[in-house]
Amino acid sequence: MEQAAGECWVVGVDVGGSGVRVGAAPAGRPVGPTGVRTVGSATAARVSASAGGQDARALLDGLLPALDTLVAGLPDGARIGAVAVGATGMALLGRDLAARLPGPLARATGARRLVLAGDAVTAYVGALGTAAGVVVAGGTGLVAIGHRPGGGWCRADGWGQLLGDCGGGAWLGRAGLEAALREQDGRNGGSPVLLAAAERHYGPVTGLPAALQPRPDRAALLAEFAPAVVAAAGEGCPVAAGLLRRAGEEIAATATAAATAAGQAEPRLALTGGLFRFEPLRRATLDALAVRLPAARPGPPDGPPLLGALRLAAAAVTPSAVSTAAVTPSAVSTAVPEFPWPLDPPLLAVLDLPDLPADDGR
C-alpha cells in the first residue's frame, strides 16, 4: 500500500475477551473496512481482569511489541496522530487502563491524543459509524448499545460473565457445560451429546470446577464451548437447540432494552462480533427480534470493533490534540469540538497525551 511520506495515521486497538487486535489507517481519508493495516492476533494472549478492571501491565506487555511491528511497517515519515483503545469492561472496570496506558502509548507511538472507549462503543462505531441505531456486540460477552443524535449512549447488559452477558459466548458455553454435568449426574435437562463434547474438549468433567474456577480468563474458557453447543444443536440435540433459542431470546431482550432506552421504536440494528458467525444463533436472535422489536431494521455491520477504534482515533485527530500537559484527570476532554459521538467517561473519553522521551514506559 503506497502512501505519501509524512502522512498522518491513526491506530486502533480492540481488547476483547479472547485477545487483542491492532490496526492502522490513514487519518485524512474515510476509515472503512478496506485500507487498514492490521497486526491480526499478534498480541492475542488473553488479558486478565481483576477488581480494578483489565490488567494494564499484561495488556502493555503484548501491545507494545505489536505496536512496534505496526509502526515499523508504515510508510517512511508517517506519523501517528491518535490512538484509540476499546476494551472489554472499560465502562465498569477501566480504572487501571485509564491511569496507566497514556504514558507508554505516547512513548511508543508519538501520538498526541488517546481515545479510551468501552468495547460497546467501538462495536457501535465500527458497525454504524455516526448513524443512529442499536448495535448488539456478541463475543465472549454480550452488550447492546443504542444512540441517537443529540442524545447519549444507552447500554443494556454487558455486566460481565458472573452477573450478566446473557446470550453471549461464555453464557452459552456455561449453559452447555451445565447440561453436560446434569447428564453426568442423571438430573433432568442433561444432554449425552454435550457430555461427550465436554469430555472431548476438557477431559473428565469431574475436573471442570478445579480447571475453571481459579482461572482469571474463565469467561474465555467457557466461551470455547459455545461452538460445541451450536454443533450439538445441528446434530439434533434438543437440549442444545433449546439453549440456542434461549440465547436468541436473551439477546433480543437486551437489544430491545437498549432501543427503548434510546427512544427508538424503529432502529437500524446491527449484530456484530464473532458470536454471530454462528448462523443458527444469528437466526434465533433475528426470530426473537421479529417478535420483541418488529419494527427494527436489521442490517450488516460496516465492520468489526477494530474499525470502530480506528474511526474514533481518526475523529480525535484535530489541532487541539497537541498538548504538552501532564495526563491528569483534568486532561480528560469531555467536550472535544466536532467530535461526532457523545463523550461520556469512562464509556468514551478523549485525553491529550504528554510529549514524553522515548523509553518503554513500563
Order of alpha helices (4+ residues) and beta strands (2+ residues): beta-beta-beta-beta-beta-alpha-beta-alpha-alpha-alpha-beta-alpha-beta-beta-beta-alpha-alpha-alpha-alpha-alpha-alpha-beta-alpha-beta-alpha-beta-beta
